């Protein structure tokens, strides 16, 4: 039994902060939900991205007497990347502009997640945009890292 616990602990320590699953990249944040998205919004603005909207799902639930933990979505985009992807596969427009989801789990941990560019590539069979997707992946990792770390 102790051996299994030790193996489980070692495996959890070796998992990178950037977890992929079901097409989403997810990373832990050192900040509150609002603080995480405030930081991301600031970084995006500095880099010339357009922020289209911010959705507070918790506030929406409260309007109908339902409660959930802090959960917000930031909708943002960069036409240089997004338009190019749509030229390669018009259906990707359903997933653009990009969205970043910040939420607090039951243990109180805040997470930041977004659709992984390789997921978009697979979902929409994007051909001929490998460089755009690689740049997008690298950029999203950098931007979100700045939002979640002190």
Helices and strands as residue ranges (DSSP letters): H 2-14, E 19-21, E 24-29, H 33-46, E 50-56, H 57-62, E 71-77, H 79-88, G 90-95, E 98-104, E 110-115, H 117-124, H 130-148
